[in-house]
Amino acid sequence: MAQFVLRRWPIGNERLLEYLHEEYKFSDIHSVKVNQLSNIEPLLQKDFGKEHDSDCTLTSITTILTYYCNKSPQIIYDIVLKHALKFCYTERTGTQPPAMRIIMNRVAKELGLKKKAYVRYGKGIGYNFAGIKQHIDQGRPLMLSLFNDGRDWYKDHSVTIIGYSEYKLDGKKTVRMLKVYDNWYSEVMYINYELLHLFSSIHYYN
């Protein structure tokens, strides 16, 4: 059962305590700080491109831009796709990391948004949990593109960070979790920041 929870299933609200217990074997949990953006709509890859398209990045960009402007997700996605195709996006290979910020800036400009996209590469090098908390606390969602989430569930995938939560286990160990829309499910899912692979990046508008 533990292997099923830890390695082959997403962590939603209903599985969070079970996951933390299986991973850390704690007897007591205390919530330290939790925050989550409101008024941000979960979008699903299956509602846009073909069923098996590698358009997770395009969906996350669309999710963020839908939060910032009042156009429909389909209109925004079509604009995102148009610009992505100019930078070697394909249904099979997805979006190339160096092009992500460029696409975000071009789409924001076409939508008339006075926002600039930024990117930070490498967990613990270009970005950290404190920085993510600051963005969320200031009302900014982020796109996380990762090589591996440390649990072999999300691999070569992009998700939208919409919040965070911190927990103290047995009064000692602090575990930091990212709240995300993963483009596969409409409910909030969690990524364990402690396990997240170094090879990852965050993109956001400012």
Phi, psi and chi 1 to 4 in degrees:
 res  aa     phi    psi   chi1   chi2   chi3   chi4
   1 MET       -  -43.3 -179.5   63.3  173.9      -
   2 ALA   -62.0  -42.5      -      -      -      -
   3 GLN   -62.0  -38.8 -173.6   71.1    8.2      -
   4 PHE   -61.4  -45.1  174.6   76.3      -      -
   5 VAL   -68.6  -44.8  172.3      -      -      -
   6 LEU   -75.6  -36.5  -65.9  177.8      -      -
   7 ARG  -114.1  -22.8  -63.6  -64.3  174.4 -174.1
   8 ARG  -128.1   27.2  -62.6  -58.9  177.9 -157.9
   9 TRP  -154.3  144.8 -156.3 -104.5      -      -
  10 PRO   -69.4  158.9   27.4  -35.3      -      -
  11 ILE  -101.8  105.2  -52.6  169.9      -      -
  12 GLY  -101.4 -178.1      -      -      -      -
  13 ASN   -57.3  -37.5  -75.9  -43.3      -      -
  14 GLU   -73.1  -16.5   73.5  -76.2   -3.8      -
  15 ARG  -110.0   -2.9  -73.5 -174.9  175.5  -90.4
  16 LEU   -61.7  -51.7  179.5   59.1      -      -
  17 LEU   -62.8  -39.4  -69.3 -180.0      -      -
  18 GLU   -61.9  -44.0 -178.4 -178.5    4.9      -
  19 TYR   -62.1  -48.8  163.2   74.1      -      -
  20 LEU   -60.8  -40.2  -70.2  173.1      -      -
  21 HIS   -65.7  -44.5  179.7   73.0      -      -
  22 GLU   -65.9  -36.1  -68.2  -67.7  -16.2      -
  23 GLU   -77.3  -38.2  179.5   71.3   17.3      -
  24 TYR  -119.0   -7.4  -62.7  105.2      -      -
  25 LYS    55.7   44.2  -49.7  -61.7 -177.5 -175.0
  26 PHE   -87.3  163.3   68.7   92.1      -      -
  27 SER  -112.0  -18.1   58.2      -      -      -
  28 ASP  -141.2  139.7  178.5   66.4      -      -
  29 ILE  -128.4  138.4 -177.5  170.2      -      -
  30 HIS  -132.4  125.4  174.6   68.7      -      -
  31 SER   -74.7  125.4  177.1      -      -      -
  32 VAL   -91.4  -53.9  178.4      -      -      -
  33 LYS  -155.6  138.6 -172.9  173.1 -177.7 -178.2
  34 VAL  -138.2  138.6  177.8      -      -      -
  35 ASN  -149.9  146.0 -164.5    7.3      -      -
  36 GLN  -149.4  135.0 -178.9  177.2  -37.4      -
  37 LEU   -68.5  143.0  -61.7  176.8      -      -
  38 SER  -104.2  169.9   59.0      -      -      -
  39 ASN    59.2   33.9  -59.1  -39.2      -      -
  40 ILE  -123.6  126.0 -178.3  164.9      -      -
  41 GLU   -90.7  131.6  178.5 -176.5   -2.3      -
  42 PRO   -73.9  127.5   27.0  -33.2      -      -
  43 LEU  -112.6  149.8  -56.7  179.7      -      -
  44 LEU  -118.4  138.5  -55.0 -179.9      -      -
  45 GLN   -55.7  -39.4  -70.6  173.9 -115.8      -
  46 LYS   -64.6  -15.3   66.8 -179.0 -178.0   65.3
  47 ASP   -88.9   -2.2  -67.4  -26.7      -      -
  48 PHE  -119.3  -86.1  -64.2  102.9      -      -
  49 GLY   -73.9 -163.5      -      -      -      -
  50 LYS   -68.7  165.3  -62.9  177.4 -177.7  176.8
  51 GLU   -57.3  -39.2 -177.1  177.8   -2.7      -
  52 HIS  -109.6   22.8  -61.1  -65.9      -      -
  53 ASP   -65.3  147.0  -78.6    3.0      -      -
  54 SER   -91.1   62.7  -63.1      -      -      -
  55 ASP  -111.5   32.8   63.3  -17.3      -      -
  56 CYS   -62.3  -40.9   54.0      -      -      -
  57 THR   -64.4  -43.1  -63.3      -      -      -
  58 LEU   -63.1  -37.5  -52.8 -168.6      -      -
  59 THR   -69.0  -39.6  -54.6      -      -      -
  60 SER   -66.0  -41.9  -79.4      -      -      -
  61 ILE   -60.9  -42.3  -65.8  172.8      -      -
  62 THR   -63.5  -41.1  -58.7      -      -      -
  63 THR   -58.9  -46.1  -60.9      -      -      -
  64 ILE   -65.9  -43.7  -67.6  172.3      -      -
  65 LEU   -70.6  -30.7  -73.8  168.8      -      -
  66 THR   -64.4  -31.6  -58.3      -      -      -
  67 TYR   -67.0  -32.4  174.6   74.9      -      -
  68 TYR   -94.1  -17.5  -76.3  123.6      -      -
  69 CYS  -138.1  169.1   71.0      -      -      -
  70 ASN  -100.6   17.4   58.4    5.4      -      -
  71 LYS   -84.1  158.5  -64.6 -173.4 -178.7  -62.2
  72 SER   -70.4  152.1   72.8      -      -      -
  73 PRO   -56.6  -37.0  -27.4   36.1      -      -
  74 GLN   -66.2  -41.4 -173.7   62.5   62.1      -
  75 ILE   -62.4  -44.8  -70.8  174.1      -      -
  76 ILE   -65.5  -44.2  -64.8  173.1      -      -
  77 TYR   -59.0  -41.9  179.9   89.1      -      -
  78 ASP   -61.0  -38.0  -70.0  -16.9      -      -
  79 ILE   -69.7  -42.1  -63.4  172.7      -      -
  80 VAL   -60.2  -46.0  173.6      -      -      -
  81 LEU   -61.7  -42.0  176.4   59.4      -      -
  82 LYS   -57.0  -45.1  177.9 -178.0   71.1  174.5
  83 HIS   -75.2  -35.0  -72.1  -75.8      -      -
  84 ALA   -62.7  -37.6      -      -      -      -
  85 LEU   -63.9  -23.3  -71.5  170.2      -      -
  86 LYS   -76.4  -14.3  -62.3  174.5 -176.4  176.7
  87 PHE  -123.4   44.8  -69.3   91.4      -      -
  88 CYS    70.0   18.3  -57.5      -      -      -
  89 TYR   -67.3  136.3  166.2   79.2      -      -
  90 THR  -135.2  158.9   69.5      -      -      -
  91 GLU   -62.4  -29.2  -62.3  170.0   -2.0      -
  92 ARG   -87.3  -45.2 -176.3  176.1   64.5   84.5
  93 THR   -95.4  -15.0   62.3      -      -      -
  94 GLY    78.6 -151.3      -      -      -      -
  95 THR  -103.1  133.7  -48.0      -      -      -
  96 GLN   -76.7  132.6  -59.0  -56.3  -49.0      -
  97 PRO   -51.6  -42.9  -29.9   37.6      -      -
  98 PRO   -63.7  -19.0  -22.4   34.9      -      -
  99 ALA   -90.2  -13.2      -      -      -      -
 100 MET   -61.0  -48.4  -66.1  175.3 -178.5      -
 101 ARG   -64.8  -38.6 -176.6  175.6   63.4   87.1
 102 ILE   -62.5  -45.7  -59.9  171.7      -      -
 103 ILE   -60.0  -45.4  -65.4  167.3      -      -
 104 MET   -60.2  -41.9  -69.5  176.1   70.5      -
 105 ASN   -67.6  -41.0  -82.5  -35.3      -      -
 106 ARG   -67.3  -38.5  -66.9 -163.0  172.8 -163.6
 107 VAL   -69.3  -42.8  176.4      -      -      -
 108 ALA   -59.4  -40.6      -      -      -      -
 109 LYS   -64.1  -43.8 -178.5  177.6 -179.8 -179.9
 110 GLU   -65.0  -32.9 -178.6  165.9  -20.7      -
 111 LEU   -80.2   -6.1  -70.3  170.9      -      -
 112 GLY    78.6   20.3      -      -      -      -
 113 LEU   -89.1  130.6  -66.1  173.9      -      -
 114 LYS   -88.6   66.6  -65.7 -178.0  178.9  179.3
 115 LYS  -133.2  145.8  -69.2 -172.1  175.0  -64.6
 116 LYS  -115.5  137.9 -176.6  177.0  179.9 -179.5
 117 ALA   -88.6  141.7      -      -      -      -
 118 TYR  -126.6  154.4  -66.7   84.1      -      -
 119 VAL  -134.7  144.1   59.2      -      -      -
 120 ARG  -132.7  125.9  -61.3  -71.1 -177.8  -96.7
 121 TYR  -102.8  136.5  -66.3  104.1      -      -
 122 GLY    90.1  111.3      -      -      -      -
 123 LYS   -61.4  129.2  170.8 -166.1  167.9 -173.6
 124 GLY    81.5   -5.6      -      -      -      -
 125 ILE  -117.0  -62.6  -60.7  174.2      -      -
 126 GLY   -90.2  -24.5      -      -      -      -
 127 TYR  -148.5  162.1   73.3   91.2      -      -
 128 ASN  -146.3  177.5   55.9   31.0      -      -
 129 PHE   -65.1  -38.0 -169.5   79.7      -      -
 130 ALA   -61.1  -39.3      -      -      -      -
 131 GLY   -66.8  -40.5      -      -      -      -
 132 ILE   -62.6  -43.6  -69.2  174.3      -      -
 133 LYS   -56.9  -43.2  -76.5  176.0   57.5  177.6
 134 GLN   -62.2  -43.1 -176.0  175.0   25.3      -
 135 HIS   -62.3  -46.5  -75.1  -64.8      -      -
 136 ILE   -63.6  -43.6  -65.0  -61.1      -      -
 137 ASP   -63.1  -25.1  -70.0  -15.1      -      -
 138 GLN   -96.9   10.1  -66.2  176.1   -4.2      -
 139 GLY    83.7   25.5      -      -      -      -
 140 ARG  -115.0  114.3  -68.4 -168.9  -68.0  -92.4
 141 PRO   -72.7  158.4   27.3  -33.4      -      -
 142 LEU  -132.0  151.8  -50.6   94.1      -      -
 143 MET   -98.3  127.2  178.7  172.8   69.2      -
 144 LEU  -106.9  120.0  169.9   65.7      -      -
 145 SER  -109.3  123.7  -62.3      -      -      -
 146 LEU  -130.5  151.9   52.1   88.7      -      -
 147 PHE   -81.2  -42.1  170.4   70.9      -      -
 148 ASN  -159.8  138.5 -165.9  -54.9      -      -
 149 ASP   -83.8    1.7   68.8  -17.2      -      -
 150 GLY    88.9   -6.0      -      -      -      -
 151 ARG  -120.1    1.4  -61.0  173.4   51.1 -114.5
 152 ASP    62.0   28.5  -65.2  -34.2      -      -
 153 TRP  -101.2  -57.9  175.9 -107.2      -      -
 154 TYR   -93.6  118.3  -61.1  121.1      -      -
 155 LYS  -135.3  132.1  -63.1 -176.1  -72.9 -174.0
 156 ASP    48.2   57.4  -65.3  -39.1      -      -
 157 HIS  -140.6  153.1 -170.7   52.5      -      -
 158 SER  -115.6  139.6  -70.0      -      -      -
 159 VAL  -134.1  169.3  -58.9      -      -      -
 160 THR  -109.9  120.0  -53.6      -      -      -
 161 ILE   -80.7  122.4  -57.0  174.3      -      -
 162 ILE  -119.7    0.3   61.8  162.1      -      -
 163 GLY   179.1 -174.3      -      -      -      -
 164 TYR  -153.9  163.2   61.8   85.1      -      -
 165 SER  -149.8  143.8   54.4      -      -      -
 166 GLU  -123.8  138.2  -63.1  177.2  -89.0      -
 167 TYR  -131.8  141.5  -57.0   96.7      -      -
 168 LYS  -103.5  122.5 -175.3   75.5   74.3  172.6
 169 LEU  -102.7  123.5  -53.5 -177.3      -      -
 170 ASP    53.1   30.7  -71.1  -21.6      -      -
 171 GLY    69.5   10.7      -      -      -      -
 172 LYS  -124.9  -75.6  -60.6  175.7 -178.1  178.5
 173 LYS   -77.7  131.6 -177.4  175.6 -178.2   60.9
 174 THR   -98.3  128.4  -61.4      -      -      -
 175 VAL  -113.8  130.7  177.4      -      -      -
 176 ARG  -110.7  128.5  -59.9  166.1  -67.3 -179.3
 177 MET  -122.0  142.8  -53.5  -69.1  -72.1      -
 178 LEU   -99.8  131.7  -58.2  175.5      -      -
 179 LYS   -91.5  126.5  -65.2 -173.3  170.8 -169.0
 180 VAL  -135.9  155.3  -54.5      -      -      -
 181 TYR   -98.0  120.4  -74.6  147.5      -      -
 182 ASP   -96.5    5.4   66.9    2.5      -      -
 183 ASN    74.2   -0.4  -57.5  -44.1      -      -
 184 TRP  -110.7  -34.8  -62.2  -20.5      -      -
 185 TYR  -124.7  149.8  -61.5   92.5      -      -
 186 SER   -84.0  -14.1   58.5      -      -      -
 187 GLU   -90.2  165.9   59.0  -95.4   37.2      -
 188 VAL   -69.8  133.5  175.1      -      -      -
 189 MET  -117.8  166.6  -63.6  -60.9  175.0      -
 190 TYR  -121.5  142.8  -69.6   82.2      -      -
 191 ILE  -120.5  130.2  -71.1  177.3      -      -
 192 ASN   -76.9  108.4 -171.1  -22.9      -      -
 193 TYR   -61.3  -30.9 -179.3   81.9      -      -
 194 GLU   -62.9  -31.1  -44.9  -58.3  -26.8      -
 195 LEU   -97.2  -12.8  -57.3 -177.7      -      -
 196 LEU   -56.7  135.2 -179.4   62.9      -      -
 197 HIS   -68.3  147.5 -160.0  -77.3      -      -
 198 LEU   -55.1  -41.3  165.1   67.1      -      -
 199 PHE   -76.6   86.6  -65.3  139.3      -      -
 200 SER  -157.4  167.1   53.6      -      -      -
 201 SER  -148.5  157.1   64.4      -      -      -
 202 ILE  -120.0  141.3   58.6  170.1      -      -
 203 HIS  -124.0  142.6  -72.9   74.0      -      -
 204 TYR  -158.4  161.5   56.7   91.5      -      -
 205 TYR  -100.3  145.4  -73.7  107.1      -      -
 206 ASN  -138.8      - -155.5  -11.2      -      -
